């Protein structure tokens, strides 16, 4: 059992890294396609990712020492079809006239290894039919190609890392892995007992996508802030280079207002971050530019300058040695707690009601999805 647990543990570590790297791109992909992130879909996709990593590691691990690997390809290839059937009768303790040998024979490696090769790809066939909606012919070809990839990985000495094959290339494995994929294809309808169908997942995702979630907005806003930071740095270098350092403090706020208000109106297009997750800001009245300017001003003052103001207060009190230091710390801490508490309570309240934040109500704007 440990020979299987070790690769699975290593796969789990790699999966955590892959999860961290792919989480935001996966969310953006779902927002772009469906308008919402489905928990069920995420479980399925990340489950498929973990399965593929685990299956691959089960095939290539554990790795041997290089000096123990042969460079003879002929000795590491088994090209006789269905040799595993012959091995079952010739290399096990099975005696047809002795029922007591049946169970021990079934637990021997010449039996468990072919069974493992079948079970290895059963989930692959299930995923292909259930989520990716592949036909049986496509599943057959994909299962065969996956098995061939596994075998060639071993035959190539892990793509040249080893001087030769470090595991046997067995033609029977191609048949067994492909059979496992087809078994998975046949039994995949059982998944619908526990999970909704792919079409149902899509329908629910599109329905939820009409309401723009706060996470979706946050991703768009974060992308826009990164772009604004990059542009403002370039402009600041420019104004300093021409001797206009006094203009530097107003570069960012002007750029902020232009990017979030003037640009969308002038080009009749959402910002880069909004376009990425397929949302846009619209005016509830005909005064679009005025509405977007008011909205951008409130966002800039409350979120950007609000955080900077609190940090400034901390810097002032930390650099002072007055008798009111303790009172100052308590005051600033109270202001910071109230600031965060207002944001949290406001988000919770509006999430249950209108999904309209205070600066949207004041500016008479709305954030809408552009998913059709």
Secondary structure, DSSP 8 states (H G I E B T S, - for coil): -HHHHHHHHHHHHHHHHHHHHHHHHHHHHHHHHTSS--HHHHHHHHHHHHHHHHHHHHHH-S---GGG----TGGGEE-STTHHHHHHHHSS---TT-THHHHHHHTSHHHHHHHHHHHHTHHHHHHHHHTS---HHHHHHHHHHHHHHHHHHHHTHHHHTSSS-SS-EEHHHHHHHHHHHHHHHHHGGGGGGTS--HHHHHHHHHHHHTS--HHHHHHHHHHHHHHHHHHHHHHHHHHHHTT-GGGHHHHHHHHHHIIIIIHHHHHT---HHHHHHTEEEEESSS-HHHHHHHHHHHHIIIIIIHHHHHHHHHHHHHT---TTHHHHHHHHHHHHHHHHHHHHHHHHHHHHTT---HHHHHHTEEEEE---
